[in-house]
Amino acid sequence: MPTGTVSWGWLGLLSPSTDSIACDCVRAAAANEANHYLSAYIPIHEPLASTQKQDVHDFWNAASCGENLYLDGSDRVAYEAQAQKRYALEPYILDFAHFEDSAGQRVLEIGVGLGADHQRFAEAGADLYGIDLTERAIEHTSHRMAEFGLSSELRVGDAEHLTFPDAFFDRVYSWGVLHHTPATPQALAEVWRVLKPGGRASIMIYHKWSLVGIMLWLRYALLSLRPWMSLDEIFSEYLESPGTKAYSVPAARALFAQWSVVRISTVLGHGDLLESEAGQRHRGIVLSLARRFWPRAILKRFFPALGLCMMIDAWK
Ligand SMILES: C[S@@+](CC[C@H](N)C(=O)[O-])C[C@H]1O[C@@H](n2cnc3c(N)ncnc32)[C@H](O)[C@@H]1O
């Protein structure tokens, strides 16, 4: 994801080599600390309602987004380095998140992952809450916050069934998450419910008509002699966790039909432009050639809208 977009599992599929999802960076101390914290919230051991959601859970619980590629330890230095890499690769997150505006606001982040954005909200002075479907992400983020002396109400939770009262938050933020959950409209209904009237949702979901989507289709549909495969099937099977979805701009507008103001933009990211280190880890010939000859300047000039990240700002 990219990310989240700094998860790059799909790039591995362009090459014979794969990136192991075994993780060695969560220290026992962090796990104990997080487990102690989580025991206050419990539902973590309940079976997840849908099989597909269990698959999503298992995928992200094996390694949080960007963990294998960009996190090299579990101390402040490692977390700082991961954040630096994240915002260098995806500088548009900073513009979109407007962390600095959140001072004094009650903010919920859905799908905290490794917690880089969560840390920024806390540093900005938000009254902060965060959930993630996976224990691993909550452990990472809890540990990260402790390392920096920051606080947040973190818990394992499901975006489709938020455990917060109606009209509780000034802002809900979620980067690269809600396209992974099986019932995205249900999750957005929950975002609406927990926001105060006039509250703001800042949500990034994947954009269907993107260079990443086209590349994946070329590789897994056309070059695999299955040109009948739809982009929806390609995203679902080959981009990150099973069942990942991507939306056209009109489809996203329809998802947000009940919101009072909706702003949508797409951005060419490092995945679309084959710019990140992730490509260097995978040495497949197709990817190597693509990286070398990718017409980045032309794509930026003539196809700026074909980015994977679709950023939606909406007010209740
Ligand atoms: C691509 S990662 C993004 C993480 C983080 N926002 C980032 O940008 O790095 C997707 C995250 O969404 C979480 N997730 C998926 N479905 C979810 C759900 N229904 N409720 C809460 N979190 C969910 C996953 O566990 C995973 O941590």
Ligand as a Chemical Component Dictionary entry (heavy atoms), coordinates in Angstrom:
data_LIG
# 
_chem_comp.id                   LIG 
_chem_comp.type                 NON-POLYMER 
_chem_comp.pdbx_formal_charge   0 
_chem_comp.three_letter_code    LIG 
# 
loop_
_chem_comp_atom.comp_id 
_chem_comp_atom.atom_id 
_chem_comp_atom.alt_atom_id 
_chem_comp_atom.type_symbol 
_chem_comp_atom.charge 
_chem_comp_atom.model_Cartn_x 
_chem_comp_atom.model_Cartn_y 
_chem_comp_atom.model_Cartn_z 
_chem_comp_atom.pdbx_ordinal 
LIG C1  C1  C 0  -3.168  -0.671 3.849  1  
LIG S1  S1  S 1  -3.237  -0.703 5.609  2  
LIG C2  C2  C 0  -3.284  1.037  5.956  3  
LIG C3  C3  C 0  -2.790  1.344  7.321  4  
LIG C4  C4  C 0  -2.501  2.815  7.576  5  
LIG N1  N1  N 0  -3.694  3.630  7.500  6  
LIG C5  C5  C 0  -1.456  3.306  6.598  7  
LIG O1  O1  O 0  -1.745  4.179  5.784  8  
LIG O2  O2  O -1 -0.344  2.802  6.630  9  
LIG C6  C6  C 0  -4.895  -1.207 5.895  10 
LIG C7  C7  C 0  -5.245  -1.328 7.365  11 
LIG O3  O3  O 0  -6.668  -1.374 7.471  12 
LIG C8  C8  C 0  -6.994  -2.254 8.488  13 
LIG N2  N2  N 0  -8.386  -2.691 8.278  14 
LIG C9  C9  C 0  -8.882  -3.421 7.267  15 
LIG N3  N3  N 0  -10.204 -3.627 7.436  16 
LIG C10 C10 C 0  -10.549 -2.991 8.564  17 
LIG C11 C11 C 0  -11.770 -2.845 9.293  18 
LIG N4  N4  N 0  -12.908 -3.406 8.875  19 
LIG N5  N5  N 0  -11.769 -2.121 10.420 20 
LIG C12 C12 C 0  -10.622 -1.557 10.881 21 
LIG N6  N6  N 0  -9.433  -1.669 10.259 22 
LIG C13 C13 C 0  -9.394  -2.376 9.110  23 
LIG C14 C14 C 0  -5.969  -3.357 8.360  24 
LIG O4  O4  O 0  -5.871  -4.139 9.516  25 
LIG C15 C15 C 0  -4.720  -2.571 8.049  26 
LIG O5  O5  O 0  -4.015  -2.217 9.207  27 
# 
loop_
_chem_comp_bond.comp_id 
_chem_comp_bond.atom_id_1 
_chem_comp_bond.atom_id_2 
_chem_comp_bond.value_order 
_chem_comp_bond.pdbx_ordinal 
LIG C1  S1  SING 1  
LIG S1  C2  SING 2  
LIG S1  C6  SING 3  
LIG C2  C3  SING 4  
LIG C3  C4  SING 5  
LIG C4  N1  SING 6  
LIG C4  C5  SING 7  
LIG C5  O1  DOUB 8  
LIG C5  O2  SING 9  
LIG C6  C7  SING 10 
LIG C7  O3  SING 11 
LIG C7  C15 SING 12 
LIG O3  C8  SING 13 
LIG C8  N2  SING 14 
LIG C8  C14 SING 15 
LIG N2  C9  SING 16 
LIG N2  C13 SING 17 
LIG C9  N3  DOUB 18 
LIG N3  C10 SING 19 
LIG C10 C11 SING 20 
LIG C10 C13 DOUB 21 
LIG C11 N4  SING 22 
LIG C11 N5  DOUB 23 
LIG N5  C12 SING 24 
LIG C12 N6  DOUB 25 
LIG N6  C13 SING 26 
LIG C14 O4  SING 27 
LIG C14 C15 SING 28 
LIG C15 O5  SING 29 
# 
